Amino acid sequence: MKVPSHHFARIAGTVLLVLLACHKKEVAPLYEEVSVERRTIQVSASASGTIEPVLAIDVKSKASGEILDLPVDTGDDVKKGQLLASIDPRLPKNDLEQAQADLQVANARSSIRSSSWRVPIRW
């Protein structure tokens, strides 16, 4: 059986269209080819999320009182011996003076008690 030429042209045209439709476009390369020369390379990056420190240290103090000055912020680098906070000295000073007064009272009471227990013995 002989296929008419116009059918052959239609079949060939359809096959050609299908092949052209299936052909993938070439992807552009992610790099650029250039001659060797010194240039400045700029690199940028962006990200989202939470930044976590490599090392976290809790700072605690035995002192209490009103904080008058706080020269460092959270996240600042600090050095050994650096002042972290200034605390109102009135409360510790008052506590020291009260303790010294309590000691003087206790010493006075002790001295009174020890002298009243001494009874002179007469022979």
C-alpha positions as CSV (number, residue, x, y, z in Angstrom):
1,M,0.0,0.0,0.0
2,K,1.4,3.3,-1.0
3,V,1.1,6.3,1.4
4,P,0.1,9.5,-0.4
5,S,2.8,12.2,-0.2
6,H,0.6,14.7,1.6
7,H,0.2,12.2,4.5
8,F,3.9,11.7,4.6
9,A,4.4,15.5,4.8
10,R,1.9,15.7,7.7
11,I,3.5,12.9,9.6
12,A,6.9,14.3,9.1
13,G,5.8,17.8,10.2
14,T,4.1,16.4,13.3
15,V,7.2,14.4,14.3
16,L,9.3,17.5,13.7
17,L,7.0,19.6,16.0
18,V,7.1,17.0,18.7
19,L,10.9,16.8,18.6
20,L,11.2,20.6,18.7
21,A,8.7,20.8,21.7
22,C,10.7,18.2,23.7
23,H,14.0,19.9,23.1
24,K,15.4,21.4,26.4
25,K,16.8,24.9,26.5
26,E,20.4,25.1,27.5
27,V,20.9,26.4,31.0
28,A,23.3,29.4,31.3
29,P,26.5,28.5,33.3
30,L,26.8,29.7,36.9
31,Y,30.3,31.0,36.2
32,E,31.9,33.4,33.8
33,E,35.0,32.5,31.9
34,V,37.5,35.4,31.8
35,S,41.2,35.9,31.3
36,V,43.5,35.8,34.4
37,E,43.9,39.1,36.1
38,R,43.8,40.5,39.7
39,R,40.3,41.6,40.7
40,T,38.3,42.2,43.8
41,I,35.8,39.4,44.6
42,Q,32.7,40.3,46.4
43,V,30.8,37.6,48.3
44,S,27.6,38.2,50.1
45,A,25.4,35.8,52.1
46,S,22.0,36.1,53.8
47,A,20.3,33.9,56.2
48,S,17.4,33.9,58.6
49,G,17.2,32.4,62.1
50,T,18.6,32.9,65.5
51,I,22.3,33.5,66.2
52,E,23.6,31.4,69.0
53,P,26.8,32.1,70.9
54,V,29.6,29.6,70.9
55,L,30.0,30.0,74.7
56,A,27.5,31.5,77.2
57,I,28.4,32.3,80.8
58,D,26.1,33.3,83.6
59,V,27.5,36.1,85.8
60,K,26.3,36.0,89.4
61,S,27.2,38.3,92.2
62,K,27.1,38.0,96.0
63,A,26.5,41.8,96.3
64,S,23.0,43.2,96.3
65,G,21.7,46.7,95.9
66,E,20.5,49.2,93.3
67,I,22.5,49.2,90.1
68,L,23.8,52.7,89.4
69,D,25.7,52.1,86.2
70,L,25.8,49.2,83.7
71,P,28.6,49.9,81.3
72,V,28.2,46.7,79.3
73,D,25.3,45.3,77.2
74,T,24.3,41.7,76.5
75,G,26.6,40.3,73.9
76,D,29.5,42.6,74.6
77,D,33.0,41.1,74.9
78,V,34.5,41.7,78.3
79,K,37.9,41.3,79.7
80,K,39.1,40.0,83.1
81,G,38.8,42.7,85.7
82,Q,36.5,44.9,83.6
83,L,33.7,46.7,85.6
84,L,30.4,45.1,84.8
85,A,28.1,47.1,87.1
86,S,28.3,49.8,89.7
87,I,26.1,49.1,92.8
88,D,24.9,51.7,95.3
89,P,27.4,51.3,98.2
90,R,24.9,52.5,100.9
91,L,23.3,49.2,101.6
92,P,26.5,47.2,102.1
93,K,28.0,50.1,104.1
94,N,25.0,50.2,106.3
95,D,25.2,46.4,106.8
96,L,28.9,46.6,107.7
97,E,28.2,49.4,110.2
98,Q,25.3,47.4,111.8
99,A,27.5,44.3,112.1
100,Q,30.3,46.4,113.8
101,A,27.8,47.9,116.2
102,D,26.3,44.4,117.0
103,L,29.9,43.2,117.7
104,Q,30.6,46.1,120.1
105,V,27.3,45.4,121.9
106,A,28.2,41.7,122.2
107,N,31.7,42.5,123.5
108,A,30.3,44.9,126.1
109,R,27.7,42.3,127.3
110,S,30.4,39.7,127.5
111,S,32.7,41.9,129.5
112,I,29.8,42.8,131.9
113,R,28.9,39.2,132.4
114,S,32.4,38.1,133.0
115,S,33.0,40.8,135.6
116,S,29.8,40.1,137.5
117,W,30.7,36.5,137.9
118,R,34.0,37.3,139.6
119,V,33.4,37.1,143.3
120,P,36.3,38.1,145.3
121,I,37.3,35.5,147.9
122,R,38.5,36.7,151.2
123,W,40.6,34.5,153.4
